[in-house]
Amino acid sequence: MKPSSALALATDHARPLQAGAGIHVLASLSEVLAERAPGPMESKLSAIRAFLADDLASVERDLSDIELRPTPLHASAGHLIGLGGKRIRPMCVALAARVGRGFGPAARELAVAAELVHNATLLHDDVVDVGDERRGVPTARVLYGNAASVYAGDWLLVDALMRVRRAGMSDVLDRALGVLAEMLEAEALQLKARGRADATMDHYMAVVRGKTASLFRWALYAGGRAGELDEGACARLERFGEAMGVAFQVVDDALDAEGDPSVTGKEVLVDLREGKVTYPLMVALERDRELRALLSEHLERGAASLDPRTAERALAAIHKAGGAAEARALAKRLVVGALEDISTLPDKPETRALAAVAQAMVERRS
């Protein structure tokens, strides 16, 4: 199936905005924090962080208060948490809660839990992918060993689930357990396809929805529940989170092919070096049969790195096919659908800020 023809089939949200739907969100988007952040979309996230300063500060306090004992396990967990990050998932919980009654103690627990789950997956991924660097510094596995990094990830997952339980909403806990199951299933699918150049769109989307979008979906739903929104509103936030999560990963794939290493902090084609086929590469493989044969040979060898000539050939094919541009086009369509999903939520600054976050996902460069 050609990626370009699979866009509508691949996602339920990649659809045009219906006339009149979501107009208040789209029309107000430029007003969200215009005075605070007149620059690129990356600066919009900084502005939204300022808008949520007290909420996010409380999340950071809880993260810094996690008890870290003098063991390699705890050192591994503390190392990654201490590196900070965009904190997009806690931001989503906070905004969704504020669309409702506000960001209270339950919402704070859920926001911290979302960040802990995210960090746990990073610790595990760095072991599986043999990652040596993250956010510009050595990974926990390099500093403390693979075993410590794996156990640290498991420990953070347990801490996260305990926090969700303390929030006191059984349905949110049930969904959190479901998300962890989805993540593991997606990892299994990705491992099965590792080292193969014949990935299908259905397989790709199943992995993306499970590994990345599921946590965004949960964060938006959990925030809405903590803010005491009704079930219909929470369901709309859930769909919004799913679409935004897929868009986030698709743009990540685009950055893998077109990103500036000095900005992204990683080399181009890192995913291919790890045996993974990204969306832009799928576009190129569909249009360049010789590349498929070349990369199949490389992937089947299980090589840890691409030789320069093969890497150059793959990049040239992606650029010629417009793979990164197609990935961003899909992400934009997803965001349009996501905006429609939240168009009937209360017209508040927080709702408009959610729209801005979704747009920032598409236009980010790091």
C-alpha positions as CSV (number, residue, x, y, z in Angstrom):
1,M,0.0,0.0,0.0
2,K,1.5,3.4,-0.9
3,P,1.9,5.7,2.0
4,S,0.4,8.7,0.2
5,S,-2.8,6.7,-0.6
6,A,-3.0,5.2,2.9
7,L,-3.3,8.5,4.8
8,A,-7.0,8.4,5.2
9,L,-7.1,4.7,5.9
10,A,-4.2,4.9,8.3
11,T,-5.9,7.3,10.7
12,D,-9.5,8.1,11.6
13,H,-8.5,11.7,12.4
14,A,-6.8,12.6,9.1
15,R,-9.9,14.4,7.8
16,P,-10.7,18.0,6.7
17,L,-12.4,20.2,9.3
18,Q,-16.1,20.4,8.6
19,A,-17.6,23.9,7.9
20,G,-18.2,25.7,11.1
21,A,-16.7,23.1,13.3
22,G,-13.9,24.2,15.6
23,I,-14.0,27.7,14.3
24,H,-13.8,29.2,17.8
25,V,-10.6,27.2,18.4
26,L,-9.0,28.0,15.1
27,A,-9.9,31.6,15.1
28,S,-8.7,32.1,18.6
29,L,-5.4,30.2,18.2
30,S,-3.5,33.2,17.3
31,E,-4.7,34.9,20.5
32,V,-3.6,32.0,22.8
33,L,-0.4,33.6,24.0
34,A,0.4,36.0,21.1
35,E,1.7,38.7,23.3
36,R,3.9,36.2,25.2
37,A,5.2,34.3,22.2
38,P,5.2,36.0,18.8
39,G,8.0,33.8,17.5
40,P,8.2,30.2,16.1
41,M,6.0,27.5,17.4
42,E,8.7,26.1,19.6
43,S,8.4,29.3,21.6
44,K,4.7,28.6,22.0
45,L,5.5,25.7,24.2
46,S,7.6,27.9,26.4
47,A,4.8,30.4,26.6
48,I,2.4,27.7,27.6
49,R,4.8,26.5,30.3
50,A,4.8,30.0,31.6
51,F,1.0,30.0,31.5
52,L,1.1,26.7,33.6
53,A,4.1,27.8,35.7
54,D,2.6,27.0,39.1
55,D,1.2,23.6,38.0
56,L,4.4,22.5,36.3
57,A,6.5,23.7,39.2
58,S,4.5,21.4,41.5
59,V,5.1,18.5,39.1
60,E,8.8,19.3,39.2
61,R,8.8,19.4,43.0
62,D,7.2,16.0,43.1
63,L,9.7,14.6,40.6
64,S,12.6,16.0,42.6
65,D,11.2,14.6,45.8
66,I,11.2,11.0,44.6
67,E,13.3,9.1,47.0
68,L,16.6,8.0,45.4
69,R,18.7,5.6,47.4
70,P,22.4,5.0,46.8
71,T,22.0,2.2,44.3
72,P,22.7,1.9,40.5
73,L,18.9,1.5,40.0
74,H,18.0,4.7,41.7
75,A,21.0,6.5,40.2
76,S,19.8,5.5,36.7
77,A,16.3,6.8,37.4
78,G,17.5,10.0,38.9
79,H,19.9,10.6,36.1
80,L,17.2,10.7,33.4
81,I,14.6,12.6,35.4
82,G,17.2,15.2,36.3
83,L,17.9,15.9,32.6
84,G,14.5,17.5,32.4
85,G,12.7,17.5,29.0
86,K,9.8,19.1,27.3
87,R,7.3,17.8,29.9
88,I,4.6,17.7,27.2
89,R,2.6,14.9,28.8
90,P,2.3,16.6,32.2
91,M,1.4,19.8,30.3
92,C,-1.4,17.9,28.5
93,V,-2.8,16.6,31.9
94,A,-2.7,20.1,33.4
95,L,-4.4,21.8,30.4
96,A,-7.1,19.1,30.2
97,A,-7.8,19.5,33.9
98,R,-8.0,23.2,33.6
99,V,-10.5,22.9,30.7
100,G,-12.6,21.5,33.6
101,R,-12.5,22.6,37.2
102,G,-8.8,23.0,37.5
103,F,-5.5,21.4,38.4
104,G,-5.8,19.9,41.9
105,P,-3.9,17.2,43.8
106,A,-5.3,14.4,41.8
107,A,-4.4,16.0,38.5
108,R,-0.9,16.6,39.9
109,E,-0.5,12.9,40.7
110,L,-1.6,12.0,37.2
111,A,0.7,14.5,35.6
112,V,3.7,13.1,37.5
113,A,2.7,9.6,36.6
114,A,2.5,10.4,32.9
115,E,6.1,11.8,33.0
116,L,7.3,8.8,34.9
117,V,5.9,6.4,32.4
118,H,7.5,8.3,29.6
119,N,10.9,8.3,31.4
120,A,10.5,4.5,32.0
121,T,10.0,3.9,28.3
122,L,13.1,6.0,27.5
123,L,15.3,4.0,29.9
124,H,14.1,0.7,28.4
125,D,14.4,2.0,24.8
126,D,18.1,3.1,25.4
127,V,18.9,-0.5,26.4
128,V,17.0,-2.1,23.5
129,D,18.4,0.3,21.0
130,V,21.9,0.4,22.5
131,G,21.6,4.1,22.9
132,D,24.7,5.9,24.1
133,E,23.5,9.5,24.3
134,R,20.2,11.2,25.2
135,R,19.6,15.0,25.5
136,G,23.3,15.6,24.9
137,V,24.7,13.4,27.7
138,P,25.5,9.7,28.2
139,T,22.5,7.5,28.8
140,A,21.8,5.8,32.1
141,R,22.8,2.5,30.6
142,V,26.2,3.8,29.7
143,L,26.8,5.3,33.2
144,Y,25.2,2.6,35.3
145,G,24.8,-0.5,33.1
146,N,21.9,-2.1,31.2
147,A,20.5,-4.0,34.2
148,A,20.3,-0.9,36.3
149,S,18.6,1.0,33.5
150,V,16.0,-1.8,32.9
151,Y,15.2,-2.1,36.6
152,A,15.0,1.7,37.0
153,G,12.4,1.8,34.2
154,D,10.4,-0.9,36.0
155,W,10.7,1.0,39.3
156,L,9.4,4.2,37.7
157,L,6.4,2.3,36.2
158,V,5.5,1.0,39.6
159,D,5.8,4.5,41.1
160,A,3.6,5.8,38.3
161,L,0.8,3.3,38.9
162,M,0.9,3.9,42.7
163,R,0.4,7.6,42.0
164,V,-2.5,6.9,39.6
165,R,-4.1,4.7,42.3
166,R,-3.7,7.6,44.9
167,A,-5.6,9.9,42.5
168,G,-8.6,7.8,43.4
169,M,-10.3,7.2,40.0
170,S,-10.6,3.5,39.2
171,D,-11.3,4.0,35.5
172,V,-8.2,6.1,35.1
173,L,-6.1,3.4,36.7
174,D,-7.8,0.8,34.5
175,R,-6.9,2.9,31.4
176,A,-3.3,3.3,32.7
177,L,-2.9,-0.5,32.9
178,G,-4.4,-0.8,29.4
179,V,-1.9,1.7,28.1
180,L,1.0,-0.3,29.5
181,A,-0.4,-3.4,27.9
182,E,-0.6,-1.5,24.6
183,M,3.0,-0.3,24.9
184,L,4.2,-3.9,25.4
185,E,2.2,-5.2,22.5
186,A,3.6,-2.4,20.3
187,E,7.1,-3.2,21.4
188,A,6.5,-6.8,20.4
189,L,5.3,-5.8,17.0
190,Q,8.3,-3.5,16.5
191,L,10.7,-6.3,17.6
192,K,9.1,-8.7,15.1
193,A,9.6,-6.2,12.2
194,R,13.1,-5.2,13.3
195,G,15.6,-5.6,10.5
196,R,13.0,-5.9,7.8
197,A,12.4,-3.4,5.0
198,D,8.9,-4.5,4.1
199,A,6.9,-2.7,6.9
200,T,3.3,-2.0,6.0
201,M,1.3,1.1,6.9
202,D,-1.0,-0.9,9.2
203,H,2.0,-2.3,11.1
204,Y,3.6,1.1,11.4
205,M,0.4,2.7,12.7
206,A,-0.2,-0.1,15.2
207,V,3.3,0.5,16.6
208,V,2.9,4.3,16.7
209,R,-0.5,4.2,18.4
210,G,0.7,1.7,21.0
211,K,4.2,3.1,21.8
212,T,3.6,6.8,21.5
213,A,-0.1,7.9,21.1
214,S,-1.5,5.7,23.9
215,L,0.2,7.8,26.6
216,F,-0.9,11.1,25.1
217,R,-4.4,9.7,24.9
218,W,-4.3,8.7,28.5
219,A,-2.8,12.0,29.7
220,L,-5.7,14.0,28.1
221,Y,-8.4,11.6,29.4
222,A,-6.9,11.5,32.9
223,G,-6.6,15.3,33.0
224,G,-10.2,15.7,31.9
225,R,-11.4,13.3,34.6
226,A,-9.4,15.0,37.3
227,G,-11.0,18.3,36.1
228,E,-14.4,16.6,36.5
229,L,-15.4,17.0,32.9
230,D,-18.3,14.8,31.7
231,E,-17.7,11.5,29.9
232,G,-18.4,13.0,26.5
233,A,-15.8,15.8,27.0
234,C,-13.2,13.2,28.3
235,A,-13.8,11.1,25.2
236,R,-13.2,14.1,22.9
237,L,-9.9,14.8,24.8
238,E,-9.0,11.2,24.5
239,R,-9.4,11.3,20.7
240,F,-7.5,14.6,20.6
241,G,-4.6,12.9,22.5
242,E,-4.5,10.0,20.2
243,A,-4.3,12.1,17.1
244,M,-1.7,14.4,18.7
245,G,0.4,11.4,19.7
246,V,0.5,10.0,16.2
247,A,1.3,13.4,14.8
248,F,4.2,13.7,17.4
249,Q,5.7,10.4,16.3
250,V,5.3,11.1,12.6
251,V,7.1,14.5,13.0
252,D,9.8,12.6,15.0
253,D,10.2,10.4,11.9
254,A,10.5,13.5,9.7
255,L,13.2,14.9,12.0
256,D,15.1,11.6,11.8
257,A,15.5,12.3,8.0
258,E,15.7,16.1,7.9
259,G,16.6,17.3,11.4
260,D,19.7,19.4,12.2
261,P,21.8,17.3,14.6
262,S,22.9,20.4,16.4
263,V,19.3,21.1,17.2
264,T,17.8,17.6,17.6
265,G,20.8,16.3,19.5
266,K,21.0,13.1,17.4
267,E,22.3,12.0,14.0
268,V,20.1,11.6,11.0
269,L,18.8,8.1,10.2
270,V,19.2,6.9,13.8
271,D,16.1,4.8,13.5
272,L,17.4,3.1,10.4
273,R,20.7,2.4,12.2
274,E,18.6,0.7,14.8
275,G,16.7,-1.5,12.3
276,K,13.5,0.6,12.3
277,V,11.6,1.8,9.2
278,T,10.1,5.2,9.6
279,Y,7.3,6.9,7.7
280,P,9.6,9.0,5.4
281,L,11.6,5.9,4.6
282,M,8.4,3.9,3.8
283,V,7.6,6.6,1.3
284,A,11.0,6.3,-0.3
285,L,11.0,2.5,-0.3
286,E,7.6,2.5,-2.1
287,R,9.1,4.7,-4.9
288,D,12.6,3.3,-5.1
289,R,12.7,-0.5,-5.5
290,E,16.5,-0.6,-5.7
291,L,16.7,1.0,-2.2
292,R,14.5,-1.7,-0.8
293,A,16.9,-4.4,-2.0
294,L,19.9,-2.4,-0.6
295,L,18.4,-1.8,2.8
296,S,17.0,-5.3,3.1
297,E,20.6,-6.6,2.8
298,H,21.8,-4.1,5.4
299,L,19.0,-4.7,7.9
300,E,19.3,-8.5,7.6
301,R,22.9,-8.3,8.5
302,G,21.9,-6.7,11.7
303,A,24.6,-4.1,11.3
304,A,24.9,-1.6,14.1
305,S,25.6,1.3,11.8
306,L,25.1,2.2,8.2
307,D,28.1,2.6,5.9
308,P,28.4,6.2,4.6
309,R,27.5,5.2,1.1
310,T,24.3,3.4,2.1
311,A,23.3,6.2,4.4
312,E,23.8,8.8,1.7
313,R,21.8,6.7,-0.7
314,A,18.9,6.3,1.7
315,L,18.8,10.0,2.5
316,A,18.9,11.0,-1.1
317,A,15.9,8.6,-1.8
318,I,13.9,10.1,1.1
319,H,14.6,13.6,-0.1
320,K,13.7,12.8,-3.7
321,A,10.5,11.1,-2.7
322,G,9.5,14.0,-0.4
323,G,9.2,11.5,2.5
324,A,9.7,14.1,5.3
325,A,7.3,16.5,3.7
326,E,4.7,13.7,3.4
327,A,5.2,12.9,7.1
328,R,4.6,16.5,8.1
329,A,1.5,16.7,5.8
330,L,0.1,13.7,7.6
331,A,0.8,15.3,10.9
332,K,-1.0,18.5,9.9
333,R,-4.1,16.5,8.8
334,L,-4.1,14.7,12.1
335,V,-4.0,18.0,13.9
336,V,-6.9,19.4,11.9
337,G,-8.9,16.4,13.0
338,A,-7.7,16.8,16.5
339,L,-8.9,20.4,16.6
340,E,-12.3,19.2,15.4
341,D,-12.5,16.8,18.3
342,I,-12.0,19.6,20.9
343,S,-14.1,22.2,19.1
344,T,-17.1,21.8,21.3
345,L,-15.2,21.9,24.6
346,P,-15.6,25.1,26.7
347,D,-14.0,28.0,24.9
348,K,-11.3,28.8,27.5
349,P,-7.6,29.8,27.3
350,E,-6.7,26.3,28.2
351,T,-8.7,24.8,25.3
352,R,-6.9,27.2,22.9
353,A,-3.6,26.3,24.5
354,L,-4.3,22.7,23.8
355,A,-4.8,23.7,20.1
356,A,-1.5,25.5,20.3
357,V,0.3,22.4,21.7
358,A,-1.0,20.3,18.8
359,Q,0.2,22.8,16.3
360,A,3.6,23.0,18.0
361,M,3.9,19.2,17.6
362,V,3.6,19.6,13.8
363,E,6.1,22.4,13.5
364,R,8.7,21.5,16.0
365,R,12.3,21.1,14.9
366,S,13.7,19.2,17.9
